[in-house]
């Protein structure tokens, strides 16, 4: 029987990051879903996307604890939330080419948002994603709980 792949818990990570879905042999998990405290996991490669100028994590936290979700976004996100997240991502040159994957809204929730990443970034400053094909990743950050 094959042993389970190693698991990295991102509970203590700061800022936002993406988990690029990739056969790496390593699983990543985070506490997500607001007050529901879900623990989803996927195999991939984690890339931190911290920006010292724009605090995207703080904006996302304020949105998910605000009137729209009140800390309970654990089932799925809607188009309005996807539009908000896309707007937050556009504020940074490091995340401006990443977009919420509209075909996976039902699988996305607070701190675990399916996104698409481009093959080649329009912004050459994004050196973190060199050599990856266009594909799917998960945008994640510290859970609001």
SEFIVEX-941579 format. One record per atom (N, C-alpha, C): atom name; y, z, x; residue in three letters. Coordinates in steps of 0.05 Angstrom, whole numbers. Layout:
# residues N
<atome:CA; north:Y; up:Z; east:X; residu:ALA>;
...
This chain:
# residues 145
<atome:N; north:-24; up:0; east:17; residu:UNK>;
<atome:CA; north:0; up:0; east:0; residu:UNK>;
<atome:C; north:25; up:0; east:18; residu:UNK>;
<atome:N; north:43; up:-18; east:12; residu:UNK>;
<atome:CA; north:68; up:-20; east:27; residu:UNK>;
<atome:C; north:86; up:5; east:22; residu:UNK>;
<atome:N; north:97; up:16; east:44; residu:UNK>;
<atome:CA; north:114; up:39; east:40; residu:UNK>;
<atome:C; north:141; up:30; east:28; residu:UNK>;
<atome:N; north:154; up:49; east:14; residu:UNK>;
<atome:CA; north:180; up:43; east:2; residu:UNK>;
<atome:C; north:200; up:36; east:23; residu:UNK>;
<atome:N; north:218; up:19; east:17; residu:UNK>;
<atome:CA; north:240; up:11; east:35; residu:UNK>;
<atome:C; north:259; up:35; east:37; residu:UNK>;
<atome:N; north:272; up:37; east:61; residu:UNK>;
<atome:CA; north:291; up:59; east:64; residu:UNK>;
<atome:C; north:314; up:58; east:44; residu:UNK>;
<atome:N; north:325; up:81; east:38; residu:UNK>;
<atome:CA; north:347; up:82; east:18; residu:UNK>;
<atome:C; north:372; up:95; east:30; residu:UNK>;
<atome:N; north:395; up:82; east:27; residu:UNK>;
<atome:CA; north:420; up:93; east:35; residu:UNK>;
<atome:C; north:436; up:100; east:10; residu:UNK>;
<atome:N; north:443; up:126; east:7; residu:UNK>;
<atome:CA; north:460; up:135; east:-15; residu:UNK>;
<atome:C; north:489; up:133; east:-7; residu:UNK>;
<atome:N; north:505; up:119; east:-23; residu:UNK>;
<atome:CA; north:533; up:115; east:-16; residu:UNK>;
<atome:C; north:552; up:136; east:-29; residu:UNK>;
<atome:N; north:541; up:158; east:-37; residu:UNK>;
<atome:CA; north:556; up:178; east:-52; residu:UNK>;
<atome:C; north:581; up:188; east:-37; residu:UNK>;
<atome:N; north:580; up:188; east:-10; residu:UNK>;
<atome:CA; north:602; up:199; east:5; residu:UNK>;
<atome:C; north:621; up:177; east:17; residu:UNK>;
<atome:N; north:616; up:152; east:10; residu:UNK>;
<atome:CA; north:632; up:131; east:21; residu:UNK>;
<atome:C; north:661; up:132; east:10; residu:UNK>;
<atome:N; north:680; up:123; east:25; residu:UNK>;
<atome:CA; north:708; up:123; east:17; residu:UNK>;
<atome:C; north:717; up:95; east:12; residu:UNK>;
<atome:N; north:734; up:91; east:-8; residu:UNK>;
<atome:CA; north:744; up:64; east:-14; residu:UNK>;
<atome:C; north:723; up:48; east:-29; residu:UNK>;
<atome:N; north:729; up:22; east:-31; residu:UNK>;
<atome:CA; north:710; up:5; east:-45; residu:UNK>;
<atome:C; north:693; up:-10; east:-25; residu:UNK>;
<atome:N; north:671; up:-21; east:-34; residu:UNK>;
<atome:CA; north:654; up:-37; east:-17; residu:UNK>;
<atome:C; north:637; up:-54; east:-35; residu:UNK>;
<atome:N; north:622; up:-73; east:-22; residu:UNK>;
<atome:CA; north:603; up:-89; east:-38; residu:UNK>;
<atome:C; north:576; up:-87; east:-25; residu:UNK>;
<atome:N; north:556; up:-88; east:-42; residu:UNK>;
<atome:CA; north:529; up:-91; east:-32; residu:UNK>;
<atome:C; north:520; up:-119; east:-38; residu:UNK>;
<atome:N; north:518; up:-135; east:-17; residu:UNK>;
<atome:CA; north:510; up:-163; east:-19; residu:UNK>;
<atome:C; north:480; up:-163; east:-24; residu:UNK>;
<atome:N; north:471; up:-175; east:-46; residu:UNK>;
<atome:CA; north:443; up:-176; east:-52; residu:UNK>;
<atome:C; north:429; up:-194; east:-32; residu:UNK>;
<atome:N; north:412; up:-182; east:-16; residu:UNK>;
<atome:CA; north:401; up:-196; east:8; residu:UNK>;
<atome:C; north:375; up:-181; east:16; residu:UNK>;
<atome:N; north:355; up:-197; east:23; residu:UNK>;
<atome:CA; north:329; up:-184; east:31; residu:UNK>;
<atome:C; north:333; up:-172; east:59; residu:UNK>;
<atome:N; north:342; up:-148; east:59; residu:UNK>;
<atome:CA; north:348; up:-134; east:85; residu:UNK>;
<atome:C; north:327; up:-113; east:92; residu:UNK>;
<atome:N; north:310; up:-106; east:72; residu:UNK>;
<atome:CA; north:291; up:-84; east:77; residu:UNK>;
<atome:C; north:303; up:-57; east:72; residu:UNK>;
<atome:N; north:329; up:-56; east:63; residu:UNK>;
<atome:CA; north:342; up:-30; east:58; residu:UNK>;
<atome:C; north:353; up:-30; east:30; residu:UNK>;
<atome:N; north:348; up:-8; east:16; residu:UNK>;
<atome:CA; north:359; up:-5; east:-11; residu:UNK>;
<atome:C; north:385; up:12; east:-10; residu:UNK>;
<atome:N; north:403; up:6; east:-28; residu:UNK>;
<atome:CA; north:428; up:22; east:-30; residu:UNK>;
<atome:C; north:431; up:32; east:-58; residu:UNK>;
<atome:N; north:441; up:56; east:-60; residu:UNK>;
<atome:CA; north:446; up:68; east:-86; residu:UNK>;
<atome:C; north:473; up:83; east:-86; residu:UNK>;
<atome:N; north:483; up:88; east:-109; residu:UNK>;
<atome:CA; north:508; up:103; east:-112; residu:UNK>;
<atome:C; north:506; up:118; east:-138; residu:UNK>;
<atome:N; north:521; up:139; east:-141; residu:UNK>;
<atome:CA; north:523; up:153; east:-167; residu:UNK>;
<atome:C; north:545; up:138; east:-182; residu:UNK>;
<atome:N; north:538; up:128; east:-206; residu:UNK>;
<atome:CA; north:555; up:110; east:-221; residu:UNK>;
<atome:C; north:555; up:117; east:-251; residu:UNK>;
<atome:N; north:569; up:101; east:-266; residu:UNK>;
<atome:CA; north:568; up:105; east:-295; residu:UNK>;
<atome:C; north:586; up:127; east:-306; residu:UNK>;
<atome:N; north:606; up:136; east:-290; residu:UNK>;
<atome:CA; north:623; up:157; east:-299; residu:UNK>;
<atome:C; north:608; up:183; east:-302; residu:UNK>;
<atome:N; north:613; up:197; east:-324; residu:UNK>;
<atome:CA; north:601; up:223; east:-329; residu:UNK>;
<atome:C; north:571; up:221; east:-334; residu:UNK>;
<atome:N; north:560; up:197; east:-337; residu:UNK>;
<atome:CA; north:531; up:194; east:-341; residu:UNK>;
<atome:C; north:516; up:198; east:-316; residu:UNK>;
<atome:N; north:529; up:195; east:-293; residu:UNK>;
<atome:CA; north:516; up:199; east:-267; residu:UNK>;
<atome:C; north:490; up:183; east:-263; residu:UNK>;
<atome:N; north:492; up:157; east:-267; residu:UNK>;
<atome:CA; north:469; up:140; east:-262; residu:UNK>;
<atome:C; north:464; up:137; east:-232; residu:UNK>;
<atome:N; north:441; up:127; east:-224; residu:UNK>;
<atome:CA; north:434; up:123; east:-196; residu:UNK>;
<atome:C; north:420; up:96; east:-192; residu:UNK>;
<atome:N; north:434; up:74; east:-198; residu:UNK>;
<atome:CA; north:421; up:48; east:-194; residu:UNK>;
<atome:C; north:417; up:42; east:-165; residu:UNK>;
<atome:N; north:399; up:24; east:-158; residu:UNK>;
<atome:CA; north:396; up:16; east:-131; residu:UNK>;
<atome:C; north:388; up:-13; east:-129; residu:UNK>;
<atome:N; north:395; up:-25; east:-106; residu:UNK>;
<atome:CA; north:388; up:-53; east:-101; residu:UNK>;
<atome:C; north:383; up:-56; east:-71; residu:UNK>;
<atome:N; north:368; up:-76; east:-64; residu:UNK>;
<atome:CA; north:364; up:-83; east:-36; residu:UNK>;
<atome:C; north:387; up:-101; east:-28; residu:UNK>;
<atome:N; north:398; up:-96; east:-4; residu:UNK>;
<atome:CA; north:420; up:-113; east:5; residu:UNK>;
<atome:C; north:432; up:-104; east:31; residu:UNK>;
<atome:N; north:457; up:-111; east:34; residu:UNK>;
<atome:CA; north:474; up:-104; east:58; residu:UNK>;
<atome:C; north:500; up:-94; east:47; residu:UNK>;
<atome:N; north:507; up:-70; east:56; residu:UNK>;
<atome:CA; north:532; up:-57; east:47; residu:UNK>;
<atome:C; north:555; up:-65; east:65; residu:UNK>;
<atome:N; north:578; up:-74; east:53; residu:UNK>;
<atome:CA; north:602; up:-81; east:68; residu:UNK>;
<atome:C; north:625; up:-65; east:57; residu:UNK>;
<atome:N; north:636; up:-46; east:73; residu:UNK>;
<atome:CA; north:660; up:-31; east:63; residu:UNK>;
<atome:C; north:684; up:-50; east:63; residu:UNK>;
<atome:N; north:701; up:-47; east:43; residu:UNK>;
<atome:CA; north:725; up:-64; east:40; residu:UNK>;
<atome:C; north:750; up:-48; east:36; residu:UNK>;
<atome:N; north:752; up:-27; east:52; residu:UNK>;
<atome:CA; north:775; up:-8; east:50; residu:UNK>;
<atome:C; north:800; up:-23; east:58; residu:UNK>;
<atome:N; north:822; up:-18; east:43; residu:UNK>;
<atome:CA; north:848; up:-30; east:48; residu:UNK>;
<atome:C; north:868; up:-7; east:51; residu:UNK>;
<atome:N; north:882; up:-6; east:73; residu:UNK>;
<atome:CA; north:901; up:16; east:77; residu:UNK>;
<atome:C; north:927; up:12; east:61; residu:UNK>;
<atome:N; north:932; up:-12; east:52; residu:UNK>;
<atome:CA; north:957; up:-18; east:38; residu:UNK>;
<atome:C; north:954; up:-14; east:7; residu:UNK>;
<atome:N; north:933; up:-24; east:-4; residu:UNK>;
<atome:CA; north:928; up:-23; east:-33; residu:UNK>;
<atome:C; north:904; up:-4; east:-38; residu:UNK>;
<atome:N; north:908; up:17; east:-52; residu:UNK>;
<atome:CA; north:886; up:36; east:-58; residu:UNK>;
<atome:C; north:872; up:26; east:-84; residu:UNK>;
<atome:N; north:855; up:7; east:-80; residu:UNK>;
<atome:CA; north:840; up:-4; east:-102; residu:UNK>;
<atome:C; north:822; up:16; east:-115; residu:UNK>;
<atome:N; north:810; up:34; east:-100; residu:UNK>;
<atome:CA; north:792; up:54; east:-111; residu:UNK>;
<atome:C; north:808; up:72; east:-130; residu:UNK>;
<atome:N; north:832; up:80; east:-123; residu:UNK>;
<atome:CA; north:848; up:97; east:-141; residu:UNK>;
<atome:C; north:855; up:82; east:-167; residu:UNK>;
<atome:N; north:861; up:56; east:-165; residu:UNK>;
<atome:CA; north:867; up:41; east:-189; residu:UNK>;
<atome:C; north:843; up:39; east:-207; residu:UNK>;
<atome:N; north:820; up:34; east:-196; residu:UNK>;
<atome:CA; north:795; up:33; east:-212; residu:UNK>;
<atome:C; north:788; up:60; east:-224; residu:UNK>;
<atome:N; north:792; up:81; east:-209; residu:UNK>;
<atome:CA; north:787; up:108; east:-220; residu:UNK>;
<atome:C; north:805; up:114; east:-243; residu:UNK>;
<atome:N; north:831; up:107; east:-240; residu:UNK>;
<atome:CA; north:850; up:112; east:-262; residu:UNK>;
<atome:C; north:843; up:96; east:-287; residu:UNK>;
<atome:N; north:834; up:72; east:-284; residu:UNK>;
<atome:CA; north:826; up:55; east:-306; residu:UNK>;
<atome:C; north:802; up:67; east:-321; residu:UNK>;
<atome:N; north:781; up:74; east:-305; residu:UNK>;
<atome:CA; north:756; up:83; east:-318; residu:UNK>;
<atome:C; north:758; up:112; east:-329; residu:UNK>;
<atome:N; north:778; up:127; east:-321; residu:UNK>;
<atome:CA; north:782; up:154; east:-333; residu:UNK>;
<atome:C; north:804; up:153; east:-354; residu:UNK>;
<atome:N; north:817; up:130; east:-356; residu:UNK>;
<atome:CA; north:839; up:127; east:-376; residu:UNK>;
<atome:C; north:830; up:122; east:-404; residu:UNK>;
<atome:N; north:848; up:115; east:-422; residu:UNK>;
<atome:CA; north:842; up:112; east:-450; residu:UNK>;
<atome:C; north:820; up:93; east:-457; residu:UNK>;
<atome:N; north:817; up:72; east:-442; residu:UNK>;
<atome:CA; north:797; up:51; east:-448; residu:UNK>;
<atome:C; north:768; up:63; east:-447; residu:UNK>;
<atome:N; north:761; up:77; east:-426; residu:UNK>;
<atome:CA; north:734; up:87; east:-422; residu:UNK>;
<atome:C; north:731; up:117; east:-422; residu:UNK>;
<atome:N; north:752; up:132; east:-416; residu:UNK>;
<atome:CA; north:752; up:161; east:-416; residu:UNK>;
<atome:C; north:728; up:173; east:-400; residu:UNK>;
<atome:N; north:721; up:159; east:-378; residu:UNK>;
<atome:CA; north:699; up:169; east:-361; residu:UNK>;
<atome:C; north:671; up:163; east:-370; residu:UNK>;
<atome:N; north:668; up:147; east:-391; residu:UNK>;
<atome:CA; north:641; up:141; east:-402; residu:UNK>;
<atome:C; north:633; up:112; east:-402; residu:UNK>;
<atome:N; north:638; up:98; east:-380; residu:UNK>;
<atome:CA; north:630; up:70; east:-378; residu:UNK>;
<atome:C; north:603; up:68; east:-365; residu:UNK>;
<atome:N; north:582; up:71; east:-381; residu:UNK>;
<atome:CA; north:555; up:72; east:-370; residu:UNK>;
<atome:C; north:536; up:51; east:-381; residu:UNK>;
<atome:N; north:544; up:37; east:-402; residu:UNK>;
<atome:CA; north:526; up:17; east:-414; residu:UNK>;
<atome:C; north:531; up:-11; east:-405; residu:UNK>;
<atome:N; north:556; up:-19; east:-405; residu:UNK>;
<atome:CA; north:564; up:-46; east:-397; residu:UNK>;
<atome:C; north:594; up:-47; east:-396; residu:UNK>;
<atome:N; north:605; up:-67; east:-384; residu:UNK>;
<atome:CA; north:634; up:-72; east:-385; residu:UNK>;
<atome:C; north:640; up:-95; east:-403; residu:UNK>;
<atome:N; north:664; up:-98; east:-411; residu:UNK>;
<atome:CA; north:672; up:-120; east:-429; residu:UNK>;
<atome:C; north:691; up:-139; east:-413; residu:UNK>;
<atome:N; north:699; up:-161; east:-426; residu:UNK>;
<atome:CA; north:716; up:-181; east:-413; residu:UNK>;
<atome:C; north:743; up:-169; east:-405; residu:UNK>;
<atome:N; north:754; up:-151; east:-422; residu:UNK>;
<atome:CA; north:779; up:-138; east:-415; residu:UNK>;
<atome:C; north:777; up:-123; east:-389; residu:UNK>;
<atome:N; north:755; up:-108; east:-385; residu:UNK>;
<atome:CA; north:751; up:-93; east:-361; residu:UNK>;
<atome:C; north:746; up:-111; east:-337; residu:UNK>;
<atome:N; north:731; up:-133; east:-341; residu:UNK>;
<atome:CA; north:727; up:-153; east:-320; residu:UNK>;
<atome:C; north:753; up:-164; east:-311; residu:UNK>;
<atome:N; north:771; up:-171; east:-330; residu:UNK>;
<atome:CA; north:798; up:-182; east:-323; residu:UNK>;
<atome:C; north:814; up:-161; east:-307; residu:UNK>;
<atome:N; north:812; up:-136; east:-315; residu:UNK>;
<atome:CA; north:827; up:-115; east:-300; residu:UNK>;
<atome:C; north:816; up:-113; east:-271; residu:UNK>;
<atome:N; north:790; up:-113; east:-268; residu:UNK>;
<atome:CA; north:778; up:-110; east:-241; residu:UNK>;
<atome:C; north:786; up:-135; east:-224; residu:UNK>;
<atome:N; north:784; up:-158; east:-236; residu:UNK>;
<atome:CA; north:793; up:-182; east:-221; residu:UNK>;
<atome:C; north:822; up:-180; east:-211; residu:UNK>;
<atome:N; north:839; up:-169; east:-228; residu:UNK>;
<atome:CA; north:867; up:-165; east:-221; residu:UNK>;
<atome:C; north:870; up:-145; east:-197; residu:UNK>;
<atome:N; north:854; up:-124; east:-197; residu:UNK>;
<atome:CA; north:854; up:-105; east:-175; residu:UNK>;
<atome:C; north:844; up:-118; east:-150; residu:UNK>;
<atome:N; north:824; up:-134; east:-152; residu:UNK>;
<atome:CA; north:813; up:-148; east:-128; residu:UNK>;
<atome:C; north:833; up:-168; east:-116; residu:UNK>;
<atome:N; north:848; up:-181; east:-133; residu:UNK>;
<atome:CA; north:868; up:-201; east:-124; residu:UNK>;
<atome:C; north:891; up:-188; east:-108; residu:UNK>;
<atome:N; north:894; up:-162; east:-110; residu:UNK>;
<atome:CA; north:916; up:-149; east:-96; residu:UNK>;
<atome:C; north:912; up:-146; east:-66; residu:UNK>;
<atome:N; north:888; up:-151; east:-56; residu:UNK>;
<atome:CA; north:882; up:-148; east:-28; residu:UNK>;
<atome:C; north:872; up:-174; east:-16; residu:UNK>;
<atome:N; north:881; up:-182; east:8; residu:UNK>;
<atome:CA; north:870; up:-206; east:20; residu:UNK>;
<atome:C; north:841; up:-204; east:27; residu:UNK>;
<atome:N; north:830; up:-179; east:29; residu:UNK>;
<atome:CA; north:802; up:-175; east:35; residu:UNK>;
<atome:C; north:783; up:-178; east:12; residu:UNK>;
<atome:N; north:794; up:-177; east:-12; residu:UNK>;
<atome:CA; north:777; up:-179; east:-36; residu:UNK>;
<atome:C; north:786; up:-201; east:-55; residu:UNK>;
<atome:N; north:806; up:-216; east:-49; residu:UNK>;
<atome:CA; north:818; up:-235; east:-67; residu:UNK>;
<atome:C; north:799; up:-258; east:-75; residu:UNK>;
<atome:N; north:779; up:-264; east:-60; residu:UNK>;
<atome:CA; north:760; up:-285; east:-66; residu:UNK>;
<atome:C; north:735; up:-275; east:-81; residu:UNK>;
<atome:N; north:734; up:-249; east:-86; residu:UNK>;
<atome:CA; north:712; up:-237; east:-101; residu:UNK>;
<atome:C; north:719; up:-235; east:-130; residu:UNK>;
<atome:N; north:701; up:-242; east:-148; residu:UNK>;
<atome:CA; north:706; up:-242; east:-177; residu:UNK>;
<atome:C; north:683; up:-229; east:-192; residu:UNK>;
<atome:N; north:690; up:-216; east:-214; residu:UNK>;
<atome:CA; north:669; up:-204; east:-231; residu:UNK>;
<atome:C; north:651; up:-226; east:-241; residu:UNK>;
<atome:N; north:625; up:-222; east:-240; residu:UNK>;
<atome:CA; north:606; up:-241; east:-250; residu:UNK>;
<atome:C; north:604; up:-238; east:-280; residu:UNK>;
<atome:N; north:616; up:-257; east:-294; residu:UNK>;
<atome:CA; north:617; up:-255; east:-324; residu:UNK>;
<atome:C; north:589; up:-257; east:-337; residu:UNK>;
<atome:N; north:570; up:-268; east:-322; residu:UNK>;
<atome:CA; north:543; up:-270; east:-334; residu:UNK>;
<atome:C; north:527; up:-244; east:-332; residu:UNK>;
<atome:N; north:539; up:-224; east:-318; residu:UNK>;
<atome:CA; north:525; up:-198; east:-315; residu:UNK>;
<atome:C; north:541; up:-175; east:-325; residu:UNK>;
<atome:N; north:558; up:-179; east:-345; residu:UNK>;
<atome:CA; north:574; up:-157; east:-355; residu:UNK>;
<atome:C; north:556; up:-135; east:-366; residu:UNK>;
<atome:N; north:534; up:-142; east:-379; residu:UNK>;
<atome:CA; north:517; up:-122; east:-391; residu:UNK>;
<atome:C; north:503; up:-105; east:-371; residu:UNK>;
<atome:N; north:501; up:-114; east:-346; residu:UNK>;
<atome:CA; north:488; up:-98; east:-325; residu:UNK>;
<atome:C; north:508; up:-83; east:-308; residu:UNK>;
<atome:N; north:534; up:-86; east:-314; residu:UNK>;
<atome:CA; north:555; up:-73; east:-298; residu:UNK>;
<atome:C; north:566; up:-49; east:-313; residu:UNK>;
<atome:N; north:574; up:-29; east:-297; residu:UNK>;
<atome:CA; north:585; up:-4; east:-308; residu:UNK>;
<atome:C; north:603; up:8; east:-287; residu:UNK>;
<atome:N; north:616; up:31; east:-293; residu:UNK>;
<atome:CA; north:634; up:43; east:-274; residu:UNK>;
<atome:C; north:621; up:47; east:-247; residu:UNK>;
<atome:N; north:635; up:37; east:-226; residu:UNK>;
<atome:CA; north:626; up:39; east:-198; residu:UNK>;
<atome:C; north:602; up:23; east:-191; residu:UNK>;
<atome:N; north:594; up:4; east:-208; residu:UNK>;
<atome:CA; north:571; up:-14; east:-203; residu:UNK>;
<atome:C; north:576; up:-40; east:-218; residu:UNK>;
<atome:N; north:593; up:-56; east:-207; residu:UNK>;
<atome:CA; north:602; up:-81; east:-220; residu:UNK>;
<atome:C; north:590; up:-105; east:-205; residu:UNK>;
<atome:N; north:576; up:-122; east:-220; residu:UNK>;
<atome:CA; north:566; up:-147; east:-208; residu:UNK>;
<atome:C; north:589; up:-166; east:-203; residu:UNK>;
<atome:N; north:590; up:-177; east:-179; residu:UNK>;
<atome:CA; north:611; up:-195; east:-172; residu:UNK>;
<atome:C; north:599; up:-219; east:-157; residu:UNK>;
<atome:N; north:615; up:-241; east:-156; residu:UNK>;
<atome:CA; north:607; up:-264; east:-140; residu:UNK>;
<atome:C; north:623; up:-265; east:-115; residu:UNK>;
<atome:N; north:610; up:-274; east:-94; residu:UNK>;
<atome:CA; north:624; up:-277; east:-68; residu:UNK>;
<atome:C; north:622; up:-307; east:-61; residu:UNK>;
<atome:N; north:643; up:-318; east:-49; residu:UNK>;
<atome:CA; north:643; up:-346; east:-42; residu:UNK>;
<atome:C; north:627; up:-352; east:-16; residu:UNK>;
<atome:N; north:620; up:-377; east:-12; residu:UNK>;
<atome:CA; north:606; up:-385; east:13; residu:UNK>;
<atome:C; north:626; up:-382; east:36; residu:UNK>;
<atome:N; north:649; up:-394; east:32; residu:UNK>;
<atome:CA; north:670; up:-392; east:53; residu:UNK>;
<atome:C; north:695; up:-381; east:40; residu:UNK>;
<atome:N; north:706; up:-361; east:51; residu:UNK>;
<atome:CA; north:730; up:-349; east:40; residu:UNK>;
<atome:C; north:754; up:-367; east:44; residu:UNK>;
<atome:N; north:772; up:-367; east:25; residu:UNK>;
<atome:CA; north:797; up:-381; east:28; residu:UNK>;
<atome:C; north:815; up:-366; east:48; residu:UNK>;
<atome:N; north:808; up:-342; east:53; residu:UNK>;
<atome:CA; north:824; up:-325; east:72; residu:UNK>;
<atome:C; north:807; up:-320; east:97; residu:UNK>;
<atome:N; north:814; up:-333; east:119; residu:UNK>;
<atome:CA; north:798; up:-330; east:144; residu:UNK>;
<atome:C; north:798; up:-302; east:155; residu:UNK>;
<atome:N; north:816; up:-284; east:146; residu:UNK>;
<atome:CA; north:816; up:-257; east:156; residu:UNK>;
<atome:C; north:792; up:-241; east:147; residu:UNK>;
<atome:N; north:778; up:-251; east:127; residu:UNK>;
<atome:CA; north:754; up:-237; east:117; residu:UNK>;
<atome:C; north:731; up:-243; east:136; residu:UNK>;
<atome:N; north:729; up:-228; east:157; residu:UNK>;
<atome:CA; north:707; up:-233; east:176; residu:UNK>;
<atome:C; north:682; up:-218; east:169; residu:UNK>;
<atome:N; north:683; up:-200; east:150; residu:UNK>;
<atome:CA; north:661; up:-183; east:143; residu:UNK>;
<atome:C; north:638; up:-200; east:130; residu:UNK>;
<atome:N; north:644; up:-223; east:119; residu:UNK>;
<atome:CA; north:624; up:-238; east:104; residu:UNK>;
<atome:C; north:616; up:-264; east:118; residu:UNK>;
<atome:N; north:617; up:-266; east:144; residu:UNK>;
<atome:CA; north:610; up:-290; east:158; residu:UNK>;
<atome:C; north:580; up:-295; east:156; residu:UNK>;
<atome:N; north:573; up:-320; east:149; residu:UNK>;
<atome:CA; north:545; up:-328; east:149; residu:UNK>;
<atome:C; north:530; up:-323; east:123; residu:UNK>;
<atome:N; north:541; up:-310; east:104; residu:UNK>;
<atome:CA; north:528; up:-306; east:78; residu:UNK>;
<atome:C; north:532; up:-330; east:60; residu:UNK>;
<atome:N; north:512; up:-337; east:45; residu:UNK>;
<atome:CA; north:515; up:-359; east:25; residu:UNK>;
<atome:C; north:530; up:-348; east:1; residu:UNK>;
<atome:N; north:541; up:-366; east:-15; residu:UNK>;
<atome:CA; north:553; up:-358; east:-40; residu:UNK>;
<atome:C; north:532; up:-343; east:-56; residu:UNK>;
<atome:N; north:540; up:-321; east:-68; residu:UNK>;
<atome:CA; north:520; up:-307; east:-83; residu:UNK>;
<atome:C; north:531; up:-283; east:-98; residu:UNK>;
<atome:N; north:513; up:-265; east:-104; residu:UNK>;
<atome:CA; north:519; up:-242; east:-120; residu:UNK>;
<atome:C; north:520; up:-217; east:-103; residu:UNK>;
<atome:N; north:538; up:-199; east:-110; residu:UNK>;
<atome:CA; north:540; up:-173; east:-96; residu:UNK>;
<atome:C; north:547; up:-153; east:-118; residu:UNK>;
<atome:N; north:547; up:-128; east:-110; residu:UNK>;
<atome:CA; north:556; up:-106; east:-128; residu:UNK>;
<atome:C; north:580; up:-92; east:-116; residu:UNK>;
<atome:N; north:601; up:-92; east:-131; residu:UNK>;
<atome:CA; north:625; up:-77; east:-123; residu:UNK>;
<atome:C; north:620; up:-48; east:-130; residu:UNK>;
<atome:N; north:624; up:-30; east:-111; residu:UNK>;
<atome:CA; north:619; up:-2; east:-116; residu:UNK>;
<atome:C; north:640; up:16; east:-102; residu:UNK>;
<atome:N; north:643; up:40; east:-112; residu:UNK>;
<atome:CA; north:662; up:60; east:-102; residu:UNK>;
<atome:C; north:653; up:87; east:-110; residu:UNK>;
<atome:N; north:667; up:108; east:-102; residu:UNK>;
<atome:CA; north:659; up:135; east:-110; residu:UNK>;
<atome:C; north:661; up:138; east:-140; residu:UNK>;
<atome:N; north:640; up:149; east:-152; residu:UNK>;
<atome:CA; north:638; up:155; east:-180; residu:UNK>;
<atome:C; north:660; up:175; east:-188; residu:UNK>;
<atome:N; north:671; up:172; east:-212; residu:UNK>;
<atome:CA; north:693; up:189; east:-221; residu:UNK>;
<atome:C; north:684; up:218; east:-226; residu:UNK>;
<atome:N; north:658; up:222; east:-229; residu:UNK>;
<atome:CA; north:648; up:249; east:-234; residu:UNK>;
<atome:C; north:648; up:266; east:-209; residu:UNK>;
